[in-house]
Amino acid sequence: MAATRIILRLTGEQRRGDAAAAAAQCSSSSSRVQQQQQQQHSAAAAAAAAATAAAAAAATAAAAAAAARYQQQQQQQQQPGAAAAKQQQTATLNPFLGERKRRQQRDREREKETDGDKQIVKKIERETETEKKKNIKRQRKR
């Protein structure tokens, strides 16, 4: 309706028939645009649904794989192999072996932490030294 008014104003009242035809063309083209937009929206919705389905399938597959790993671990624990039997033998021969290894591991972790702390301290010291040098240069310029 608004398109008809605009066209009538532009063309004048003498060409009312031509204006009506132009208005019909405008409305048909706008309806075609609306149909295309609806098709695009439906295609986007279908793509979103497909993506959701694919994500659900991936999650299901991941859950199945996790369940399979868990089941495999449970079976290994129920049926100890030769390595597990050997560990049990060494544990019966030397009961302090496990404790010593745990202590060594703990000591290694502490050393790593202190090394990391030392590196952080060195970095901070370097930064403060460079800041001091910059401050001295600034004061000299003044």
Residue pairs with C-beta under 8 A, 6 or more apart in sequence:
3 23
3 26
3 27
3 30
4 19
4 20
4 23
7 19
7 22
7 23
7 26
8 16
8 19
11 18
11 19
11 22
80 88
90 97
91 97
91 98
